[in-house]
C-alpha cells in the first residue's frame, strides 16, 4: 500500500533552506537526501506492507508516523515490472 500523509508537526523550512549541514557527518546535504524534519513541505509518501482488513480497520506493517498525522490518501502498490522480463 502507498500512504500519503501530512506531517502536522513538521518544521517546514521553505525554499530558502534546501541544503542542511548534518552534524553527525559534518557534511552538507540536500534536504531530500536526509531524514530531517525540516522539509520543503509537510507531505510524505510511504510504501507499507498490507496485512489485512477487518471491519473498517486496515492493518499495515512498517508504519512510521505519529499519532494524529492526517492520512491524505491510500493507494494500492503495484511493483513495476519492465515488459519482457
N, C-alpha and C positions, 0 to 999 in steps of 0.2 A: 504494500500500500504506500502511496505517496500522501503525506500530510503537509498541508500548507498552513502555517500558524503564525501568529503575531507574537513578538516579544513585547509584552506590555510594560516590562521594566527595563527595556533596552535603553542604553545611553547612546542614542543616535548621534553620530558625530558630524553628519553633514558633509558636503563635498570638500570642505576646507581641510579635512584630516584623512586623506585616503592612504597615507603611509604612517605606520606606527613603529616605534622602537620597542623591541621585545627585550625586556630587562634580563630574562633568564638566558638569552642567547647573545645579548649585547649586539644585536643586529637590527637593521631596519627592514621591514617587510610591508607589503601592501596589505590593507585591512582584510581583503578577501582570502588571503592565504593564511590567516590566523584564526584562532578561536576566540578572539576578542569580543567583548560585549559592546564595544564601540563600533557600530556598523553604520553603513550609509543609510539604511532604512531598517525598519523593525519587522520585516517579513522573513520567515525562514521556511525552508523546504526540507523535509526529512523522509527518507525511504525506510519503511519499517516492515517487519515480518508480520503478516496477518496470521492470527491463531484461530479465532472462531467468532461467531456471533450468537449470543443467547438473548432472547427477547430483543430489547433495543440497545444492548451493550456490545460494543465491538472490542475484542481483546487483541492487542498488538504487542510485539516484542521490540526491544531496542528504542523505546520511547524515552526521549531526553528533553523533557520540558518541565516547567514549574507549575504548581497549582495556579489556576486562573489564567494560564496562557490561552488566549482565544484560538480555537481551531477554525480556520477560514474555509478550508475545503479538504475533502478526502477523495483521492482518485485511485483507481486500480493501477498497478505497476505491471507493465509488460516488458520483459527483458528484450533488448534489441538483439536481433539475430540477422546478420547480413545474409542477403539472398545467396543461395548456392552453398551454404555451409550446413 
